[in-house]
Amino acid sequence: MKKKSLLIKVSIIYFFLSISSYAAESDFFIKGVEFFKNEKFEKSKILFERDIVYNPKSENSYLYLAKIFNNGENEEQQEINLNNVLLLNPKNEEALYMLTLIKISQSDYAKANDLINKFDLVCELFCDKQKEIKNKLKKLTPENEASNN
């Protein structure tokens, strides 16, 4: 009888601890967004990375990390995080848009064009950005540079 009551007590304690740890895990993203909005990028970066440790499929944490690296002008890390977002959700418009801008700046016309075509297919919220990225690509294509000289 004592073993049974001890087992029940341990189970209840374990249950409450697991619930509180889950609440703390989901709290990392929320706190990270708050720090990001207040432009405390280092603190928010740490929280988004912690969120990813507990939830590796957190596309929003990867997206915010990409935004942080965009502010810090670390294009390589920004691109890695955007690719992670697109692996988790190939229809993420914001990630497609940001990655397209990177590819245009890198003069990777083929990849930028592929991304623009994908962007056209999934566009719902960022449709106003379509013209912008198409014009940027058009201005940078080798044919246009040769005709401008």
C-alpha positions as CSV (number, residue, x, y, z in Angstrom):
1,M,0.0,0.0,0.0
2,K,2.8,2.4,0.9
3,K,4.5,1.6,-2.4
4,K,1.3,2.4,-4.3
5,S,0.9,5.8,-2.6
6,L,4.6,6.6,-3.1
7,L,4.3,5.8,-6.8
8,I,1.2,8.0,-7.1
9,K,3.0,10.9,-5.3
10,V,6.0,10.6,-7.5
11,S,3.8,10.5,-10.6
12,I,1.9,13.6,-9.6
13,I,5.2,15.5,-8.9
14,Y,6.6,14.4,-12.2
15,F,3.4,15.5,-14.0
16,F,3.6,19.0,-12.4
17,L,7.3,19.4,-13.1
18,S,6.8,18.4,-16.8
19,I,4.0,20.9,-17.2
20,S,6.0,23.7,-15.7
21,S,9.1,22.9,-17.8
22,Y,6.8,22.9,-20.9
23,A,5.5,26.3,-20.0
24,A,9.0,27.6,-19.6
25,E,10.0,26.2,-23.0
26,S,7.1,28.0,-24.8
27,D,8.0,31.1,-22.8
28,F,11.4,31.4,-24.5
29,F,9.8,32.4,-27.8
30,I,7.4,34.9,-26.3
31,K,10.2,36.6,-24.2
32,G,12.5,36.5,-27.3
33,V,9.9,38.5,-29.3
34,E,9.6,41.0,-26.5
35,F,13.4,41.6,-26.4
36,F,13.5,41.7,-30.2
37,K,10.8,44.4,-30.3
38,N,12.9,46.4,-27.8
39,E,16.0,45.9,-30.0
40,K,17.8,43.8,-27.4
41,F,19.0,41.5,-30.1
42,E,21.6,39.5,-28.1
43,K,19.1,38.6,-25.4
44,S,16.5,37.7,-27.9
45,K,18.9,35.6,-29.9
46,I,19.7,33.5,-26.8
47,L,16.0,33.0,-26.1
48,F,15.2,32.0,-29.7
49,E,18.1,29.5,-29.6
50,R,16.8,28.0,-26.4
51,D,13.4,27.7,-27.9
52,I,14.9,25.8,-30.8
53,V,16.7,23.4,-28.4
54,Y,13.3,22.5,-26.9
55,N,11.4,22.8,-30.1
56,P,13.6,22.1,-33.2
57,K,10.6,22.7,-35.5
58,S,10.1,26.3,-34.3
59,E,10.1,28.0,-37.7
60,N,9.3,31.4,-36.1
61,S,12.4,31.2,-33.9
62,Y,14.5,30.5,-37.0
63,L,12.8,33.4,-38.7
64,Y,13.5,35.8,-35.9
65,L,17.1,34.6,-35.7
66,A,17.4,35.4,-39.4
67,K,16.1,38.9,-38.7
68,I,18.6,39.3,-35.9
69,F,21.5,38.3,-38.2
70,N,20.1,40.7,-40.8
71,N,20.4,43.5,-38.3
72,G,23.8,42.4,-37.4
73,E,24.7,42.1,-41.1
74,N,25.7,38.4,-40.8
75,E,24.5,37.3,-44.1
76,E,25.7,33.7,-43.8
77,Q,23.9,33.0,-40.5
78,Q,20.8,34.8,-41.9
79,E,20.8,32.5,-44.9
80,I,21.2,29.4,-42.8
81,N,18.3,30.3,-40.6
82,L,16.1,31.2,-43.6
83,N,16.9,27.9,-45.2
84,N,15.8,26.2,-41.9
85,V,12.5,28.1,-42.0
86,L,11.9,27.0,-45.6
87,L,12.8,23.4,-44.7
88,L,10.1,23.5,-42.0
89,N,7.6,25.5,-44.1
90,P,8.3,25.9,-47.8
91,K,5.4,28.4,-48.1
92,N,6.8,30.9,-45.6
93,E,6.5,34.1,-47.6
94,E,8.7,36.3,-45.3
95,A,11.5,33.8,-45.5
96,L,11.2,33.4,-49.2
97,Y,11.3,37.2,-49.6
98,M,14.3,37.7,-47.3
99,L,16.2,34.8,-49.0
100,T,15.4,36.2,-52.4
101,L,16.9,39.6,-51.4
102,I,20.1,37.8,-50.2
103,K,20.4,35.9,-53.5
104,I,19.9,39.1,-55.5
105,S,22.7,40.8,-53.4
106,Q,24.9,37.7,-54.0
107,S,24.2,38.0,-57.8
108,D,22.8,34.4,-57.7
109,Y,20.3,35.2,-60.5
110,A,19.2,31.6,-61.1
111,K,18.4,30.9,-57.4
112,A,16.8,34.3,-57.0
113,N,14.6,33.6,-60.0
114,D,13.6,30.2,-58.6
115,L,12.7,31.8,-55.3
116,I,10.7,34.5,-57.0
117,N,8.7,31.9,-58.8
118,K,8.0,30.1,-55.5
119,F,7.1,33.4,-54.0
120,D,4.6,34.0,-56.8
121,L,2.9,30.7,-56.0
122,V,2.5,31.1,-52.3
123,C,2.0,34.9,-52.1
124,E,-0.8,35.9,-49.7
125,L,0.5,38.5,-47.2
126,F,3.6,39.8,-48.9
127,C,2.2,40.2,-52.4
128,D,3.1,43.9,-52.5
129,K,6.8,42.8,-52.3
130,Q,6.6,40.9,-55.6
131,K,7.1,43.9,-57.8
132,E,10.0,45.1,-55.6
133,I,12.0,41.9,-55.9
134,K,11.3,41.4,-59.6
135,N,12.5,45.0,-60.2
136,K,15.7,44.5,-58.1
137,L,16.5,41.3,-60.0
138,K,15.8,42.9,-63.4
139,K,18.1,45.8,-62.6
140,L,20.9,43.5,-61.6
141,T,20.7,41.0,-64.5
142,P,23.8,41.0,-66.7
143,E,21.7,42.0,-69.8
144,N,20.5,45.2,-68.1
145,E,24.0,46.1,-66.9
146,A,25.4,45.7,-70.4
147,S,22.7,47.9,-71.9
148,N,23.2,50.6,-69.2
149,N,26.9,51.0,-70.1
